[in-house]
Amino acid sequence: MLDTSQALVEAGAKRIAIGLARDVEKERLTEEQRQQSLARLKTTTAFAELAEADFIIEAVTEKFEVKTGAFHSLDPHCRPETIFASNTSSISITRLAAATGRPEKFVGLHFFNPVPVMKLVEVVPGLQTAPETVEQAIALAASAGKTPVRVNDFPGFVSNRVLMPMINEAVFCLMEGVADAAGIDNVMKLGMNHPMGPLELADLIGLDVCRDIMMVLYESFHDSKYRPCPLLEKMVAAGWLGQKTGRGFYEYGKQ
Ligand SMILES: NC(=O)c1ccc[n+]([C@@H]2O[C@H](COP(=O)([O-])OP(=O)(O)OC[C@H]3O[C@@H](n4cnc5c(N)ncnc54)[C@H](O)[C@@H]3O)[C@@H](O)[C@H]2O)c1
């Protein structure tokens, strides 16, 4: 696991250790498995130390330049057969692949939050991705206990293409006074059997993230049906970003 500073890799490793300890407490993992997992985890801040890796999953900040910068730092150290995967939620895999110099060895591997719990991984080949690369990505996801679903490289893939317009429409309902936030969420929970309402989910994801993904859909398809709801824009402008800022469609304690 690599990050840009020692403090950040240590913080990441600590979060993993806490998660594994919780899994032992809840009897989802044995103590032996916890120790084995921790022993396999190595941290670094030096790209050269990833030279031996067969498969690298990039999960850096959701900005095209940051991602391509990381791949350019990696590329000279890695063997030509090493596969590069991106956990991007919205950036085109074909575009990222073309910028890496190994487009046939590049694939999207989109995990879901919280990763240890959620089964789904969207496996996204770019236009130039080799079939063997896709097969290896599917095998890797399956070996980690996930359910890989192959999805073609279109903006938002399937997950955010379907989820984000639903959340955005829920915000339109709130703005137009169709129901209040709890009413909208209750309709979707009790009527559609969704475990969380769309507005609760937006607060969990972050309203800025929801707005940014809607903008990716809007600008990619040039279709007004993807325009972010003005209320969503206004809440982002106010800094009401959901759970992480203590206020979104609902209010949260300081914690
Ligand atoms: N948060 C989610 O729910 C979620 C879900 C699915 C996919 N994703 C995707 O995962 C990626 C990361 O999302 P996040 O929410 O964890 O972002 P984040 O901004 O919280 O974390 C990004 C991490 O990348 C590190 N980083 C930045 N530049 C780097 C570089 N050049 N080299 C090494 N490390 C670098 C940062 O220090 C930080 O630790 C994004 O592509 C996002 O779309 C996020």
The ligand as an SDF file (V2000), in Angstrom:
LIG
                    3D

 44 48  0  0  0  0  0  0  0  0999 V2000
  -15.1040    7.0040   -1.2970 N   0  0  0  0  0  0  0  0  0  0  0  0
  -15.8810    6.1170   -1.9180 C   0  0  0  0  0  0  0  0  0  0  0  0
  -16.9760    5.7760   -1.4600 O   0  0  0  0  0  0  0  0  0  0  0  0
  -15.4320    5.4830   -3.2180 C   0  0  0  0  0  0  0  0  0  0  0  0
  -16.1490    4.3930   -3.7340 C   0  0  0  0  0  0  0  0  0  0  0  0
  -15.7220    3.8040   -4.9370 C   0  0  0  0  0  0  0  0  0  0  0  0
  -14.6220    4.3330   -5.6000 C   0  0  0  0  0  0  0  0  0  0  0  0
  -13.9710    5.4130   -5.0760 N   0  0  0  0  0  0  0  0  0  0  0  0
  -12.8130    5.9240   -5.8300 C   0  0  0  0  0  0  0  0  0  0  0  0
  -11.6220    5.6480   -5.1090 O   0  0  0  0  0  0  0  0  0  0  0  0
  -10.6720    6.6900   -5.3380 C   0  0  0  0  0  0  0  0  0  0  0  0
  -10.2470    7.2950   -4.0110 C   0  0  0  0  0  0  0  0  0  0  0  0
  -11.3830    7.8160   -3.3820 O   0  0  0  0  0  0  0  0  0  0  0  0
  -11.3530    8.2650   -1.8480 P   0  0  0  0  0  0  0  0  0  0  0  0
  -12.7270    8.6880   -1.4990 O   0  0  0  0  0  0  0  0  0  0  0  0
  -10.6360    7.2270   -1.0370 O   0  0  0  0  0  0  0  0  0  0  0  0
  -10.4150    9.5470   -1.9920 O   0  0  0  0  0  0  0  0  0  0  0  0
   -9.5280   10.2930   -0.9010 P   0  0  0  0  0  0  0  0  0  0  0  0
   -9.2520   11.6280   -1.4900 O   0  0  0  0  0  0  0  0  0  0  0  0
  -10.1700   10.1740    0.4510 O   0  0  0  0  0  0  0  0  0  0  0  0
   -8.1730    9.4270   -0.8250 O   0  0  0  0  0  0  0  0  0  0  0  0
   -7.2210    9.4610   -1.8530 C   0  0  0  0  0  0  0  0  0  0  0  0
   -5.8790    8.9820   -1.3010 C   0  0  0  0  0  0  0  0  0  0  0  0
   -4.9420    9.0050   -2.3970 O   0  0  0  0  0  0  0  0  0  0  0  0
   -3.7250    9.5590   -1.9250 C   0  0  0  0  0  0  0  0  0  0  0  0
   -2.9730   10.0820   -3.0550 N   0  0  0  0  0  0  0  0  0  0  0  0
   -3.2020   11.2270   -3.7560 C   0  0  0  0  0  0  0  0  0  0  0  0
   -2.2940   11.3720   -4.7380 N   0  0  0  0  0  0  0  0  0  0  0  0
   -1.4720   10.2940   -4.6750 C   0  0  0  0  0  0  0  0  0  0  0  0
   -0.3410    9.8530   -5.4260 C   0  0  0  0  0  0  0  0  0  0  0  0
    0.1160   10.5630   -6.4540 N   0  0  0  0  0  0  0  0  0  0  0  0
    0.2460    8.7120   -5.0850 N   0  0  0  0  0  0  0  0  0  0  0  0
   -0.2160    7.9730   -4.0420 C   0  0  0  0  0  0  0  0  0  0  0  0
   -1.2970    8.3220   -3.2920 N   0  0  0  0  0  0  0  0  0  0  0  0
   -1.9070    9.4650   -3.6120 C   0  0  0  0  0  0  0  0  0  0  0  0
   -4.1520   10.6000   -0.9110 C   0  0  0  0  0  0  0  0  0  0  0  0
   -3.0840   10.9430   -0.0450 O   0  0  0  0  0  0  0  0  0  0  0  0
   -5.3130    9.8830   -0.1910 C   0  0  0  0  0  0  0  0  0  0  0  0
   -4.8430    9.0710    0.8610 O   0  0  0  0  0  0  0  0  0  0  0  0
  -11.3560    7.6770   -6.2850 C   0  0  0  0  0  0  0  0  0  0  0  0
  -11.0180    7.3630   -7.6030 O   0  0  0  0  0  0  0  0  0  0  0  0
  -12.8390    7.4180   -6.0310 C   0  0  0  0  0  0  0  0  0  0  0  0
  -13.6430    7.7710   -7.1440 O   0  0  0  0  0  0  0  0  0  0  0  0
  -14.3250    5.9780   -3.9020 C   0  0  0  0  0  0  0  0  0  0  0  0
  1  2  1  0
  2  3  2  0
  2  4  1  0
  4  5  1  0
  4 44  2  0
  5  6  2  0
  6  7  1  0
  7  8  2  0
  8  9  1  0
  8 44  1  0
  9 10  1  0
  9 42  1  0
 10 11  1  0
 11 12  1  0
 11 40  1  0
 12 13  1  0
 13 14  1  0
 14 15  2  0
 14 16  1  0
 14 17  1  0
 17 18  1  0
 18 19  2  0
 18 20  1  0
 18 21  1  0
 21 22  1  0
 22 23  1  0
 23 24  1  0
 23 38  1  0
 24 25  1  0
 25 26  1  0
 25 36  1  0
 26 27  1  0
 26 35  1  0
 27 28  2  0
 28 29  1  0
 29 30  1  0
 29 35  2  0
 30 31  1  0
 30 32  2  0
 32 33  1  0
 33 34  2  0
 34 35  1  0
 36 37  1  0
 36 38  1  0
 38 39  1  0
 40 41  1  0
 40 42  1  0
 42 43  1  0
M  CHG  2   8   1  16  -1
M  END
$$$$
